[in-house]
Amino acid sequence: MAEQHAVAPGHADSAAPEATLPDSHFKASFWTLTLGAIGVVYGDIGTSPLYAMRETVMAATGGHHGTPVPLTRELVISILSLLLWALILTVSVKYVVLLLRADNKGEGGSLTLVALAQRALGRRSLPILMMGMAGAALFYGDAAITPAMSVLSALEGLKLVGPSFEAYILPGAVAILVALFAVQSRGTGKVAAFFGPLTLLWFISMAGLGLLHIADDWEVLLAFNPYHGVSFLVTHPGTAFAILGSVCLAVTGAEALYADLGHFGRKPIRMAWSTVVFPALALNYLGQGALVLSNPDAIANPFFLLAPPWLLLPLVILATLATIVASQAVITGAYSLTRQAVQLGILPRLEVRFTSETHQGQIYLPRVNWLLLAAVVSLVLLFGSSSNLASAYGIAVFGTMVVTTLLACVVMSRSWGWGPVKTGLIMIPLLLIDLTFLSSNLVKLLDGGYVPLVIAGVFFVLMWTWVKGTRILFEKTRKIDVPFLELVQMLEKSPPHRVKGTAVFLTSDPDTAPAALLHNLKHNKVLHEKNVILTVNSADVPRVEDEDRVAIEHVGDSFWRIRLSYGYMETPNIPRGLAILRKQGFKFDIMATSFFLSRRSIRPASQSGMPLWQDKLFIGLAKSASDATDFFQIPTGRVVEVGTQVTV
């Protein structure tokens, strides 16, 4: 089993300049990317008006975990102020202005921050890695809740079309979600072409509906003054946490801004936010507020009641399509995150299928897909409505945001050269906002907030077990391994029988002789003309250029040590990587090359660094790992597997 280990961190500028587009194509490419960003990046946050205003007012007037507050003009304007300033501070300032600068050769996301932070520190840091694992685990919780929450909230508009439709909401949501996950294996390329225009229509519709009702009460414009929101929280401490626990629903999906940086680039994402997304969200929330002020009964479903009766059914259909887009963004994000986790060595190898011949970012992971589907459908059936599910939503989102902010502080302080004082002055207020939102959601722990924590806890235990187990396994096998250079010297003094061709031995440690090589010498008593000790490394950059892909070292008469490096956004392809060697003068015929893999049979040891249950979990993960032949894309007819037994 060839494992991957990150190479030692080097020094590079974390805030790398953006790739420039050719002048002749700049305008077309820029606006195409901007339209794509509207569809994919903002699909999730774009559906939050379906439930954020309703849930916040209901939390205040219903008195969940606090004293009920009557539905007054002051309450509505204060809630609008909190919603707008949550968008301004958390999304505009933290993500759009600051975090989009923290890219790793154009890529973003929480695991990218792990790579940047470790590079900034100049070493692999266990606390940084554990924060990254926590952020990734919480994202899986978010990925399970978002599709369930979004699709349910859209279909609930059917109740306003006619009471008879209510019985179809739950089965309709399950059917849509099953169909959505079922088509993932076909790839999202063709569907994605409709995402941008569809979501643009959604934002235009939201803005139009908001404008239609702002005139109902122009005083809603006072919400842009943050004094109203802050003073309300101070004067109503009994219900402040209940309100903030629902206000945070307005910024769910903000993490996608950073995670999808590599797909669209910094400028298109910023342009989409400032010209389309934020204006549409602000207008819609203001319209909902004005409607509720003029008709307090509208709080039952203020978003859909913005529409005149004749537009209700088309709006429900458009909202359902928009929530499918939002769900798609989270699903593909889970695929990308998982591939990064595998490459960074915090999850075992998983099968990755490419669904596009031209876009390497379009991938499909069957195991992740079906696990997510099971989780999403279970949540729909367990909670039954978007209001019930809202209690479970915020913890995963803001847990991830807190981790992202902490990692960003390390990068800004150490890599950007801001130092602790400047970083603290800018980031501590933003961190306090995240922590406030997180703590306000923790009061909903027993109402459903435990769900994302359970999901995240399961994934964190899996990742930590894999990291710890692979380290213990590496240390144990290293004690009994033969130093590679000693073996070469022994073979030069007493050469075995030679056979034609090239043998490639995969190993995670190039300083020790691979088990497959030792077994080949022991049992077959032969040595090939050319012998390659091959190590596959995961670099702390998203992609590695071909000129930096291969490092070769001639060792002894017939041995070479070769290192192939791949970024955490890439899937290794060993034959293609080795083909680069021909340009460096290393001649070999792939059809006369045998790849030797050591297949380990792992047994629990009586004395181990982990409890017995964790030993067994690690062994189960190792058995479930994708076959190395498929993962490294080696021709199956050229592989020789040698079995070894090891305890952990």
Residue pairs with C-beta under 8 A, 6 or more apart in sequence:
1 597
1 598
1 599
1 600
1 622
1 625
1 628
2 506
2 507
2 508
2 535
2 536
2 597
2 598
2 628
2 632
3 345
3 470
3 474
3 508
4 342
4 343
4 345
4 508
4 536
4 537
4 538
4 572
5 345
5 508
5 537
5 538
6 115
6 118
6 124
6 344
6 345
6 537
6 538
6 539
6 540
7 537
7 538
7 539
7 540
7 565
8 123
9 118
9 119
9 121
9 122
9 123
9 124
9 540
10 119
10 540
11 119
11 122
12 119
12 541
13 415
14 102
14 103
14 104
14 116
14 119
14 120
14 411
14 415
14 416
15 101
15 102
15 103
15 415
15 416
16 103
16 104
16 105
16 106
18 106
18 265
18 266
18 267
19 106
19 265
21 29
21 30
30 267
30 268
30 271
33 264
33 265
33 268
34 264
34 268
34 271
34 272
35 196
35 197
35 200
35 272
36 192
36 195
36 196
36 263
36 264
36 268
37 196
37 260
37 264
37 268
37 269
37 271
37 272
38 196
38 199
38 200
38 203
38 272
38 276
38 277
39 192
39 194
39 195
39 196
39 197
39 198
39 199
39 200
39 325
40 192
40 195
40 196
40 256
40 260
40 263
40 264
40 325
40 328
40 329
40 332
41 256
41 257
41 260
41 263
41 264
41 269
41 272
41 329
42 199
42 203
42 253
42 256
42 257
42 272
42 273
42 277
43 195
43 199
43 253
43 256
43 322
43 325
43 326
43 328
43 329
44 146
44 150
44 252
44 253
44 256
44 326
44 329
44 330
45 91
45 250
45 251
45 252
45 253
45 254
45 256
45 277
45 281
46 199
46 202
46 203
46 206
46 253
46 277
46 280
46 281
46 322
46 326
47 150
47 153
47 154
47 253
47 319
47 322
47 323
47 326
48 249
48 250
48 251
48 252
48 253
48 281
49 206
49 250
49 281
49 284
49 285
49 288
49 303
50 150
50 153
50 154
50 303
50 319
50 323
50 386
51 149
51 153
51 249
51 303
51 386
51 387
51 390
52 83
52 246
52 247
52 249
52 250
52 285
53 79
53 80
53 83
53 285
53 288
53 289
53 292
53 302
53 303
54 299
54 300
54 301
54 302
54 303
54 387
55 246
55 249
55 387
55 390
56 79
56 82
56 83
56 243
56 246
56 247
56 249
57 71
57 75
57 76
57 79
57 292
57 299
57 302
58 246
58 299
58 387
59 239
59 242
59 243
59 245
59 246
60 68
60 69
60 75
60 79
60 239
60 242
60 243
61 68
61 69
61 70
61 71
61 75
61 299
62 68
63 69
63 239
63 242
64 242
64 444
64 447
65 241
65 242
65 245
65 443
65 444
66 238
66 239
66 240
66 241
66 242
67 236
67 238
67 239
68 239
69 75
69 236
69 239
71 292
71 296
71 299
73 219
73 293
74 228
74 232
75 232
76 220
76 289
76 292
76 293
77 219
77 220
77 222
77 223
77 228
77 289
78 228
78 229
78 231
78 232
78 233
79 229
79 232
79 243
79 247
79 289
80 220
80 223
80 285
80 286
80 289
81 222
81 223
81 224
81 225
81 226
81 227
81 228
81 229
81 232
82 229
82 232
82 233
82 243
82 244
82 247
83 223
83 247
83 250
83 285
84 223
84 224
84 282
84 285
85 226
85 229
86 247
86 248
86 250
86 251
86 433
86 437
87 250
87 251
87 278
87 281
87 282
89 430
89 433
90 251
90 254
90 401
90 430
90 433
90 434
91 251
91 254
91 257
91 273
91 278
92 273
92 278
93 430
94 254
94 405
94 430
95 254
95 255
95 257
95 258
96 257
96 269
96 270
96 273
96 274
98 408
98 412
98 426
98 427
98 430
99 108
99 257
99 258
99 404
99 408
100 108
100 257
100 258
100 261
100 266
100 269
100 270
101 266
102 108
102 112
102 113
102 116
102 258
102 408
102 411
102 412
103 112
103 261
103 262
103 266
104 112
104 115
104 116
104 540
104 541
104 542
105 541
105 542
105 543
106 261
106 262
106 265
106 542
107 261
107 262
107 542
107 543
107 569
108 258
108 259
108 260
108 261
108 262
109 258
109 259
109 261
109 262
109 336
109 337
109 340
110 132
110 135
110 136
110 139
110 255
110 258
110 259
110 337
110 400
110 403
110 404
110 407
111 132
111 135
111 136
111 337
111 340
111 341
111 344
111 568
112 340
112 542
112 568
113 132
113 404
113 407
113 408
113 411
114 128
114 129
114 131
114 132
114 344
114 407
115 344
115 540
115 541
115 568
116 407
116 411
116 415
116 540
117 125
117 128
117 407
117 410
117 411
117 414
118 124
118 125
118 128
118 129
118 540
119 415
119 540
120 410
120 411
120 414
120 415
121 128
121 410
121 414
128 407
128 410
129 346
129 467
130 464
131 403
131 406
131 407
132 344
132 346
132 403
132 407
133 346
133 460
133 463
133 464
133 467
134 399
134 403
134 456
134 460
135 399
135 400
135 403
135 404
135 407
136 337
136 341
136 346
136 459
136 463
137 455
137 456
137 457
137 458
137 459
137 460
137 463
138 395
138 396
138 399
138 400
138 403
138 452
138 456
139 255
139 333
139 334
139 337
139 396
139 400
140 334
140 337
140 455
140 456
140 459
141 395
141 396
141 399
141 451
141 452
141 453
141 455
141 456
141 459
142 252
142 255
142 330
142 396
142 397
142 400
142 452
143 330
143 331
143 333
143 334
143 372
144 372
144 375
144 376
144 379
144 452
144 455
145 379
145 389
145 392
145 393
145 396
145 451
145 452
146 252
146 253
146 326
146 327
146 330
147 177
147 180
147 323
147 326
147 327
147 330
147 331
147 376
148 173
148 177
148 376
148 377
148 379
148 380
148 383
148 389
149 386
149 389
149 390
149 393
150 323
150 326
150 327
151 173
151 176
151 177
151 320
151 323
151 324
151 327
151 380
152 169
152 173
152 380
152 385
152 386
152 389
153 319
153 323
153 386
154 316
154 319
154 320
154 322
154 323
155 168
155 169
155 172
155 173
155 176
155 316
155 320
156 169
156 301
156 385
156 386
157 301
157 303
157 304
157 312
157 315
157 316
157 319
158 165
158 166
158 168
158 169
158 172
158 316
159 165
159 166
159 169
159 301
160 301
160 304
160 305
160 312
161 312
161 313
161 316
170 380
170 381
170 384
173 380
174 377
174 380
174 381
176 320
176 324
177 327
177 373
177 376
177 377
177 380
178 373
178 377
180 324
180 327
180 328
180 331
181 331
181 369
181 370
181 372
181 373
181 376
183 191
184 331
184 364
184 369
185 353
185 355
185 364
185 366
185 369
186 355
187 355
187 356
187 362
187 364
188 328
188 332
188 355
188 362
189 355
189 356
189 359
189 362
191 328
192 328
195 325
195 328
198 321
198 322
198 325
199 322
199 325
200 276
201 318
202 318
202 319
202 321
202 322
203 276
203 277
203 280
204 280
205 315
205 318
206 280
206 281
206 283
206 284
207 279
207 280
207 283
207 284
209 284
209 287
209 306
209 307
209 315
210 280
210 282
210 283
210 284
210 285
210 286
210 287
210 288
210 306
211 283
211 287
212 287
212 306
213 287
213 288
213 290
213 291
213 294
213 306
214 220
214 221
214 283
214 286
214 287
214 290
215 290
216 290
216 291
216 293
216 294
217 289
217 290
217 293
217 294
218 290
219 293
220 286
220 289
220 290
220 293
221 286
222 228
223 229
223 286
223 289
232 243
233 240
233 243
233 244
236 243
240 440
241 439
241 440
241 443
242 440
242 443
243 440
244 436
244 437
244 440
245 394
245 437
245 440
245 441
245 443
245 444
246 390
247 437
248 394
248 397
248 398
248 437
248 440
248 441
249 390
249 393
249 394
250 281
250 285
251 397
252 393
252 394
252 397
253 326
253 329
254 401
255 397
255 400
255 401
255 404
256 329
256 330
256 333
257 269
257 273
258 404
259 333
259 336
259 337
260 269
260 329
260 333
261 269
262 361
262 542
262 569
263 361
284 303
284 306
287 306
288 302
288 303
288 306
291 298
291 302
291 305
291 306
292 298
292 299
292 302
295 305
298 305
304 312
304 315
304 316
304 319
307 315
331 369
331 372
332 362
334 368
334 372
335 363
335 364
335 365
335 368
335 369
336 361
336 363
336 569
338 347
338 350
338 365
338 368
339 350
339 352
339 363
339 365
339 568
339 569
339 571
340 568
340 569
341 347
341 463
342 348
342 349
342 350
343 538
343 566
343 567
343 568
343 569
343 570
344 538
344 568
345 466
345 467
345 470
345 538
346 463
346 466
346 467
347 462
347 463
347 466
348 466
348 621
348 622
348 624
348 625
348 626
349 625
349 626
349 628
349 631
350 365
350 367
350 368
350 625
350 626
351 365
351 366
351 367
351 626
351 630
351 631
352 363
352 364
352 365
352 571
352 626
352 631
353 363
353 364
353 365
353 366
354 360
354 362
354 363
354 364
354 571
355 362
355 363
355 364
356 362
360 570
361 569
363 571
375 455
379 389
379 392
379 451
383 389
383 392
383 448
388 448
389 448
391 444
391 447
391 448
391 449
392 444
392 447
392 448
392 449
392 450
392 451
392 452
393 441
393 452
394 437
394 438
394 440
394 441
394 444
394 449
395 438
395 441
395 442
395 444
395 445
395 449
395 452
395 453
396 452
396 453
396 455
396 456
398 434
398 437
398 438
398 441
399 438
399 452
399 456
401 434
401 437
401 438
402 431
402 434
402 435
402 438
405 427
405 430
405 431
405 434
406 431
408 427
409 423
409 424
409 427
409 431
412 418
412 423
412 426
412 427
413 419
413 420
413 423
418 426
441 449
442 449
445 453
461 617
462 617
462 621
465 610
465 614
465 617
465 618
465 621
466 618
466 621
468 609
468 610
468 614
468 618
469 610
469 614
469 615
469 618
469 621
469 622
469 648
472 608
472 609
472 610
472 648
473 600
473 602
473 646
473 648
474 508
474 509
476 646
476 647
476 648
477 512
477 515
477 646
478 509
478 512
481 509
481 512
481 513
481 515
482 512
482 513
482 518
483 511
483 512
483 513
484 510
484 511
484 512
484 513
484 533
484 555
484 561
485 511
485 555
487 513
487 517
487 518
488 555
488 556
488 559
489 556
491 521
491 527
491 556
492 556
492 557
495 527
496 521
496 525
496 526
496 527
497 525
497 526
497 527
498 526
498 527
498 528
498 529
499 526
499 527
499 528
499 529
500 528
500 529
500 592
501 528
501 529
501 530
501 589
501 592
501 593
501 594
502 528
502 529
502 530
502 531
502 532
502 588
502 589
502 592
502 593
502 594
503 517
503 520
503 527
503 528
503 530
503 531
503 532
503 593
503 594
503 596
504 532
504 534
504 574
504 578
504 593
504 594
504 595
504 596
505 514
505 516
505 517
505 531
505 532
505 533
505 534
505 596
506 514
506 516
506 534
506 535
506 536
506 595
506 596
506 597
506 598
506 628
506 632
507 514
507 533
507 534
507 535
507 598
508 535
509 535
510 533
510 535
510 561
510 563
514 533
514 596
514 598
515 598
515 642
515 644
516 596
516 597
516 598
516 640
516 642
517 531
517 533
517 596
519 598
519 642
519 644
520 526
520 527
520 596
520 642
521 527
527 558
528 558
528 594
529 558
530 558
530 560
530 588
531 558
531 559
531 560
532 559
532 560
532 561
532 562
533 555
533 559
533 560
533 561
533 562
534 562
534 563
534 564
534 574
535 561
535 562
535 563
535 564
536 563
536 564
536 565
536 566
536 572
536 574
536 632
537 563
537 564
537 565
537 566
538 565
538 566
538 567
538 568
539 565
539 566
539 567
539 568
540 568
541 567
541 568
542 567
542 568
542 569
542 570
543 567
543 569
543 570
544 565
544 566
544 567
544 570
546 580
548 565
549 564
549 565
549 566
549 577
549 580
550 562
550 563
550 564
550 565
550 577
550 578
550 580
550 581
550 584
551 562
551 563
551 565
552 560
552 561
552 562
552 563
552 581
552 584
552 586
553 560
553 561
553 562
554 560
555 561
560 586
562 578
562 581
564 572
564 574
564 577
564 578
566 572
566 577
571 631
571 633
572 631
572 632
572 633
573 632
573 633
574 595
574 632
574 633
574 634
575 590
575 633
575 634
575 635
576 633
578 588
578 590
579 590
581 588
582 588
590 635
590 638
591 638
593 638
594 638
594 639
594 640
595 629
595 634
595 638
595 639
595 640
596 640
596 641
596 642
597 628
597 629
597 639
597 640
597 641
597 642
598 641
598 642
598 643
598 644
599 641
599 642
599 643
599 644
600 622
600 643
600 644
600 645
600 646
601 643
601 644
601 645
601 646
602 618
602 619
602 622
602 645
602 646
602 647
602 648
603 619
603 645
603 646
603 647
603 648
604 612
604 615
604 616
604 619
604 647
604 648
605 615
605 647
605 648
608 615
608 647
608 648
610 618
610 648
615 648
618 648
619 648
628 634
629 636
629 639
